[in-house]
């Protein structure tokens, strides 16, 4: 989702007013009894099939049982019994109703509302309108009990690759059979017509540690009964949070298929040594009054304005209320369910600042109990104002209030390539002067550093991270112009070789900075999106990665591959605390009256146990060559003039004057 930058002072003022209105409006919701038992909303055991729906203000409630996932009339309707002490309604039958479907229906304020599968449907029929009763043990692939993702000791060890299921596999050049499906990533040996690796083999070759898959829960915008229409969507329109999206399965009509195929994808990636991060969107729902939340507990799950209308910090028509107990429990228990049932290794929270810091701390703490290697991060901003008080929001400025939670660095994003709102705006890596200090904020992962002047920062004016493990560095993601399109706009008129060089420089900054590096799928082969900013519902002709680019831009791919290898081999780039960064990362003094778009620094003292005693990184974002004076010594040239070789190196240097080409990086190592 998009960041709409607002001054923190204005947010505080607006937030205080909105928070007062919210507290006046939702006092009744805070008085509701809550229930967080594991038997919401369906349980099948040896004694039969049981339902428990949380709906404290319902006047009546029923369960409708169906033979089909769509169409037909209920074969039975069960009246539910109310339990005032916890606000739930229950019903049971003595049979195990595997293969059947069901919906809930409540009477509220004298009227029967529409049917809903509930908020906890874990298996659904086509288009997610009815919940399904299945035996989950039958959905597990062979070897599932022993399946696990990569061990992560520190978040800074992670290298994230953000991908959409269709983008990665739909293009004819992918060589993948199950195009646009979960199973696309289970196919080994796929290649382009010219023999370049694609799919899961490409990911292994590139060397990333985790894939971040765009929303894969059941979302609203694709008609699963008409997949031939090839409708595309990113999936930021949640419908059923706890069931996989049917359009990514080979048979949306069968509730078990999407579950088993998603598990097969996870296992294939795990077998390849790659973790799986899910993009989750608990901050809003696709519908307002017609959402599953509204049809089970009207009004409760959302924040409201003083007049009772939906508040809208998401920019999508509503925002959820994580600060209310039942919603907080829901978010926490939902991610734990994905981690346990699907072995998911991490969660990226969309517009995370709509949630409160207490909720995010609970999320991280309880996920760590499921799997200590789970990585949690998110967007530390909202898309509009919220009734939630600013000091309670999971903003990037509040990240130090959260433990084991990271935020995206918009500092490094905008400073390196130019501001995201202006296609023509250049950044440090494309020749715009005056951004050096903001880039340095990114290099030290927004931690306090004696040589970084935060008063000169463009997006941030203080060191908001107390640890580099709180920061995710990136220059591009699914939102806005991808890096290739941004460079083509902002460097219009310059030869493509300059754009390719600037892309290498931009990613060199990301991959050598402290924190966690994050890249958008396909940029290693210079993918574009035909200049479209917001391609969330654009066709595959805009979004699909053309894998023939891998041969055309093989030099680009090899450079990115070298960056991942360099970072994985050298812990100096992966320090885990602010004190080590302040002590071991030393910037060289540069006279900015003589030189612009030049940053030079060293990682010293075998930083973080590195085998190299000192690593020197020099970044030239200028449109002309620039020279630096390297201290005397025996240096291995690791990267120079658009080439990189972390192992053997590109040669040696004894120090002295070295000249960097325009838009390029120099990396040296002293053994």
Secondary structure by P-SEA (a helix, b strand, c coil): cccccccaaaaaaaaaaaaaaaaacccccccbbbbbccccccccccccbbbbbbbccccbbbbbbbcccccccccbbbbbbbbccccccccccccccccccbbbbbbccccccccccccccccccccccbbbbccccccccccccccccccccccccbbbbbbbcccccccccccccccccccccccccccccccccccaaaaaaaccccccccccccccccccccccccccccccccccccccccccccccccaaaaaaaaaaaaaaaaaacbbbbbbcccccccccccccccccccccccccccccccccccccccccccccaaaaaaaaaaaaaaaacccccbbbbcccccccaaaaaaaaaaaaaaccccccccccccccccccccccccccccccccccbbbbcaaaaaaaccccccccccccccccccaaaaaaaaaaccccccccccccccccccccccccccbbbbccccccccaaaaaaaaaccccaaaaaaaaaaaaaaaaacccbbbbcccccccccccccccccccccccccccccccccaaaaaaaaaaaaaaaaaccccccccaaaaacccccccccccccccbbbbbbccccccccccbbbbbbbcccbbbbbbbccccccccccccccccccccccccccbbbbcccbbbbbbcc
